[in-house]
């Protein structure tokens, strides 16, 4: 996938999160809750929880909210259970879309997703219809500023990074899915400041859209991300 598209997708997600702060808090809180239920309440031994807490801090989710959610999940006082589901589909122009969901009502969620797709030039597909077009990876973003680009690249590769790209004075470092934390730690230990890091899905092939399709695709992504049950939306469309 072109670095420009990868960086555009990350920027777009961050901008969308900034404009929907309350919904972002809801999504992160649900992810923290599900992480504790799946792997325990110790971030030292639960990578998923550690990443969820990190995401909460990056979004300025109050520490009290994080701690309260962890305690609630550990005790499961309210008897709440979130089901983790993935959905796959096609957007305008045949662009592939992969969605991570955490929901306490599967029927409600699938109905909402089907409606969003149908209203925006797409349709839900069967399991496995597009997942083969994506691969799991880690992404680390570092603002270059006055940093030596070549030195950072060498440090990243030595730490185990798979790819190093630069776009808009920003270094985009791709790692294997299981190596994200090791590469991140090596770069932090070397004195670099991480702007953001995340586990993600990267398309192995991309889809070009015409201007009209791109506009509709953006509306579809916005509608999906606006759903409280949707945690992540990945796609392979080339968005400008």
KEFIBA-663182 format. One line per 10 residues: number of its first residue (from 1); their letters; for each residue z, x, y of C-alpha. Coordinates in nm, 4 decimals, always signed. Example, Ala and Ser with C-alpha at 12.3 -4.5 7.8 and 13.67 -1.06 7.14 Angstrom:
1> AS> +0.7800/+1.2300/-0.4500 ~ +0.7140/+1.3670/-0.1060
***
This chain:
1> XXXXXXXXXX> +0.0000/+0.0000/+0.0000 ~ -0.0859/+0.1301/+0.3446 ~ +0.2110/+0.2666/+0.5365 ~ +0.1162/+0.0553/+0.8373 ~ +0.1427/-0.2667/+0.6358 ~ +0.4688/-0.1604/+0.4718 ~ +0.6251/-0.0777/+0.8085 ~ +0.4902/-0.3978/+0.9654 ~ +0.6538/-0.6023/+0.6902 ~ +0.9898/-0.4298/+0.7383
11> XXXXXXXXXX> +0.9756/-0.4727/+1.1175 ~ +0.8786/-0.8344/+1.0822 ~ +1.1726/-0.9047/+0.8484 ~ +1.4157/-0.7382/+1.0881 ~ +1.2779/-0.9314/+1.3861 ~ +1.3010/-1.2567/+1.1934 ~ +1.6596/-1.1778/+1.0991 ~ +1.7504/-1.1049/+1.4588 ~ +1.6140/-1.4428/+1.5661 ~ +1.7925/-1.6339/+1.2877
21> XXXXXXXXXX> +2.1341/-1.4700/+1.2917 ~ +2.3319/-1.7652/+1.1504 ~ +2.0940/-1.8068/+0.8574 ~ +2.1019/-1.4327/+0.7914 ~ +2.4810/-1.4448/+0.7697 ~ +2.4558/-1.7328/+0.5209 ~ +2.2074/-1.5454/+0.3025 ~ +2.4070/-1.2213/+0.3034 ~ +2.7314/-1.4042/+0.2294 ~ +2.5671/-1.5717/-0.0725
31> XXXXXXXXXX> +2.4342/-1.2345/-0.1908 ~ +2.7811/-1.0770/-0.1623 ~ +2.9287/-1.3699/-0.3542 ~ +2.6677/-1.3476/-0.6317 ~ +2.7028/-0.9682/-0.6472 ~ +3.0772/-0.9927/-0.7088 ~ +3.0313/-1.2619/-0.9724 ~ +2.7698/-1.0486/-1.1492 ~ +2.9283/-0.7041/-1.1306 ~ +3.2851/-0.7164/-1.0021
41> XXXXXXXXXX> +3.4493/-0.6694/-0.6636 ~ +3.4480/-0.2879/-0.6447 ~ +3.1573/-0.1546/-0.4341 ~ +3.2086/+0.1911/-0.5883 ~ +3.0943/+0.0641/-0.9278 ~ +2.8796/-0.2308/-0.8176 ~ +2.5614/-0.1023/-0.6507 ~ +2.4346/-0.4492/-0.5729 ~ +2.7567/-0.5342/-0.3910 ~ +2.7486/-0.2029/-0.2048
51> XXXXXXXXXX> +2.3970/-0.2749/-0.0790 ~ +2.4904/-0.6320/+0.0148 ~ +2.7889/-0.5076/+0.2178 ~ +2.5641/-0.2496/+0.3838 ~ +2.3143/-0.5213/+0.4729 ~ +2.5988/-0.7299/+0.6158 ~ +2.7163/-0.4440/+0.8348 ~ +2.3621/-0.3770/+0.9572 ~ +2.3376/-0.7445/+1.0550 ~ +2.6807/-0.7273/+1.2264
61> XXXXXXXXXX> +2.8397/-0.9688/+0.9811 ~ +3.2139/-0.9560/+1.0653 ~ +3.4199/-0.7486/+0.8212 ~ +3.6634/-1.0397/+0.7800 ~ +3.3782/-1.2549/+0.6524 ~ +3.2768/-0.9871/+0.4024 ~ +3.6310/-0.9384/+0.2716 ~ +3.6935/-1.3126/+0.2526 ~ +3.3740/-1.3688/+0.0560 ~ +3.4584/-1.0905/-0.1907
71> XXXXXXXXXX> +3.8063/-1.2313/-0.2509 ~ +3.6715/-1.5832/-0.2909 ~ +3.4083/-1.4698/-0.5404 ~ +3.6565/-1.2576/-0.7361 ~ +3.8874/-1.5556/-0.7716 ~ +3.6090/-1.8158/-0.7739 ~ +3.8577/-2.0536/-0.6142 ~ +3.5963/-2.3129/-0.5220 ~ +3.4143/-2.3080/-0.8545 ~ +3.0856/-2.2335/-0.6784
81> XXXXXXXXXX> +2.8066/-2.0908/-0.8926 ~ +2.4760/-1.9630/-0.7605 ~ +2.1782/-1.9420/-0.9915 ~ +1.9423/-1.6481/-0.9430 ~ +1.5783/-1.7472/-0.9783 ~ +1.2448/-1.5918/-0.8866 ~ +0.9393/-1.7936/-0.7898 ~ +0.5805/-1.6786/-0.7640 ~ +0.2840/-1.8254/-0.5844 ~ -0.0268/-1.7828/-0.3770
91> XXXXXXXXXX> -0.0681/-1.8094/-0.0029 ~ -0.3809/-1.8453/+0.2113 ~ -0.6715/-1.6325/+0.0938 ~ -0.5081/-1.5865/-0.2465 ~ -0.2327/-1.3571/-0.1126 ~ +0.0408/-1.3025/-0.3727 ~ +0.3963/-1.4116/-0.2884 ~ +0.7145/-1.3316/-0.4822 ~ +1.0431/-1.5005/-0.3863 ~ +1.4068/-1.4226/-0.4756
101> XXXXXXXXXX> +1.6338/-1.7267/-0.4674 ~ +2.0087/-1.7888/-0.4913 ~ +2.0783/-2.1593/-0.5248 ~ +2.3379/-2.4098/-0.6393 ~ +2.0673/-2.6768/-0.6795 ~ +1.7481/-2.5652/-0.8535 ~ +1.5725/-2.9014/-0.8103 ~ +1.6281/-2.9052/-0.4349 ~ +1.5053/-2.5492/-0.3966 ~ +1.1858/-2.5826/-0.5979
111> XXXXXXXXXX> +1.0993/-2.9049/-0.4149 ~ +1.1468/-2.7314/-0.0788 ~ +0.9369/-2.4329/-0.1851 ~ +0.6574/-2.6479/-0.3249 ~ +0.6468/-2.8445/+0.0004 ~ +0.6328/-2.5246/+0.2097 ~ +0.3448/-2.3902/+0.0035 ~ +0.1473/-2.7137/+0.0038 ~ +0.1805/-2.7538/+0.3808 ~ +0.0640/-2.3998/+0.4517
121> XXXXXXXXXX> -0.2428/-2.3343/+0.2428 ~ -0.0738/-2.2121/-0.0744 ~ +0.0697/-2.3212/-0.4060 ~ +0.3488/-2.2266/-0.6435 ~ +0.2326/-2.0460/-0.9561 ~ +0.3665/-1.9953/-1.3055 ~ +0.6182/-1.7235/-1.3896 ~ +0.4314/-1.3942/-1.4189 ~ +0.1330/-1.5086/-1.2152 ~ +0.1802/-1.2446/-0.9433
131> XXXXXXXXXX> +0.4800/-1.0314/-1.0450 ~ +0.2481/-0.7722/-1.2034 ~ +0.1079/-0.7038/-0.8551 ~ +0.4432/-0.5666/-0.7332 ~ +0.6617/-0.2727/-0.8272 ~ +1.0314/-0.2198/-0.7606 ~ +1.1133/+0.0576/-0.5138 ~ +1.3645/+0.1818/-0.2607 ~ +1.2843/+0.2147/+0.1087 ~ +1.4637/+0.4364/+0.3635
141> XXXXXXXXXX> +1.3783/+0.4157/+0.7342 ~ +1.4640/+0.6975/+0.9778 ~ +1.3750/+0.7017/+1.3462 ~ +1.2133/+1.0390/+1.4147 ~ +1.2942/+1.0888/+1.7831 ~ +1.3236/+1.4661/+1.8262 ~ +1.3481/+1.5341/+1.4532 ~ +1.1141/+1.7812/+1.2867 ~ +0.8825/+1.5603/+1.0828 ~ +0.7823/+1.8309/+0.8355
151> XXXXXXXXXX> +1.1415/+1.9395/+0.7759 ~ +1.2475/+1.5796/+0.7098 ~ +0.9557/+1.5326/+0.4719 ~ +1.0535/+1.8427/+0.2736 ~ +1.4185/+1.7321/+0.2607 ~ +1.3152/+1.3854/+0.1421 ~ +1.0821/+1.5143/-0.1288 ~ +1.3399/+1.7661/-0.2461 ~ +1.5935/+1.4812/-0.2671 ~ +1.3577/+1.2894/-0.4965
161> XXXXXXXXXX> +1.1480/+1.0708/-0.2649 ~ +0.8124/+0.9512/-0.3991 ~ +0.6327/+0.8988/-0.0682 ~ +0.6797/+0.9989/+0.2945 ~ +0.4900/+0.8181/+0.5689 ~ +0.5167/+0.8123/+0.9466 ~ +0.4347/+0.5118/+1.1632 ~ +0.5291/+0.4491/+1.5253 ~ +0.7674/+0.7479/+1.5448 ~ +0.9423/+0.6218/+1.2335
171> XXXXXXXXXX> +0.9686/+0.7874/+0.8921 ~ +0.9253/+0.5513/+0.5987 ~ +1.0538/+0.7077/+0.2766 ~ +0.9794/+0.5443/-0.0582 ~ +1.1943/+0.6164/-0.3638 ~ +1.2059/+0.5039/-0.7233 ~ +1.4165/+0.1886/-0.7570 ~ +1.7074/+0.3697/-0.9228 ~ +1.6987/+0.6728/-0.6924 ~ +1.7564/+0.5019/-0.3568
181> XXXXXXXXXX> +2.1260/+0.5833/-0.3256 ~ +2.0865/+0.9469/-0.4382 ~ +1.8043/+1.0137/-0.1912 ~ +1.9907/+0.8350/+0.0856 ~ +2.3094/+1.0352/+0.0210 ~ +2.1160/+1.3630/+0.0218 ~ +1.9583/+1.2813/+0.3579 ~ +2.2883/+1.1673/+0.5104 ~ +2.4564/+1.4845/+0.3818 ~ +2.1745/+1.6824/+0.5460
191> XXXXXXXXXX> +2.2668/+1.5228/+0.8785 ~ +2.0076/+1.2474/+0.9100 ~ +2.0906/+0.8996/+1.0429 ~ +1.9536/+0.6179/+0.8303 ~ +1.8240/+0.3257/+1.0319 ~ +1.8019/+0.1010/+0.7264 ~ +1.7654/+0.1245/+0.3502 ~ +1.6939/-0.1406/+0.0916 ~ +1.5772/-0.2156/-0.2583 ~ +1.2461/-0.3951/-0.2349
201> XXXXXXXXXX> +0.9189/-0.4829/-0.4020 ~ +0.6002/-0.3081/-0.2934 ~ +0.2561/-0.4517/-0.3723 ~ +0.0311/-0.2271/-0.5778 ~ -0.2769/-0.3924/-0.4238 ~ -0.3110/-0.5759/-0.0932 ~ -0.5106/-0.8783/+0.0210 ~ -0.7140/-0.8893/+0.3408 ~ -0.7002/-1.2176/+0.5350 ~ -0.9165/-1.3496/+0.8143
211> XXXXXXXXXX> -0.7402/-1.4401/+1.1439 ~ -0.7019/-1.8076/+1.0532 ~ -0.5610/-1.7279/+0.7087 ~ -0.3259/-1.4697/+0.8571 ~ -0.1893/-1.7219/+1.1055 ~ -0.1235/-1.9721/+0.8268 ~ +0.0293/-1.7003/+0.6088 ~ +0.2778/-1.6104/+0.8821 ~ +0.3763/-1.9780/+0.9121 ~ +0.4281/-1.9973/+0.5361
221> XXXXXXXXXX> +0.6437/-1.6828/+0.5286 ~ +0.8494/-1.8145/+0.8221 ~ +0.9020/-2.1467/+0.6426 ~ +1.0091/-1.9753/+0.3211 ~ +1.2445/-1.7324/+0.4957 ~ +1.3959/-2.0207/+0.6904 ~ +1.5207/-2.1735/+0.3631 ~ +1.8914/-2.0958/+0.3100 ~ +1.8352/-2.0544/-0.0659 ~ +1.5647/-1.7892/-0.0229
231> XXXXXXXXXX> +1.6998/-1.4335/-0.0197 ~ +1.3784/-1.2297/-0.0100 ~ +1.0092/-1.2973/+0.0340 ~ +0.7607/-1.0311/-0.0762 ~ +0.3843/-1.0576/-0.0318 ~ +0.0731/-0.8438/-0.0501 ~ -0.1092/-0.9717/+0.2588 ~ -0.2299/-0.7205/+0.5185 ~ -0.0686/-0.8585/+0.8352 ~ -0.1538/-0.7143/+1.1753
***
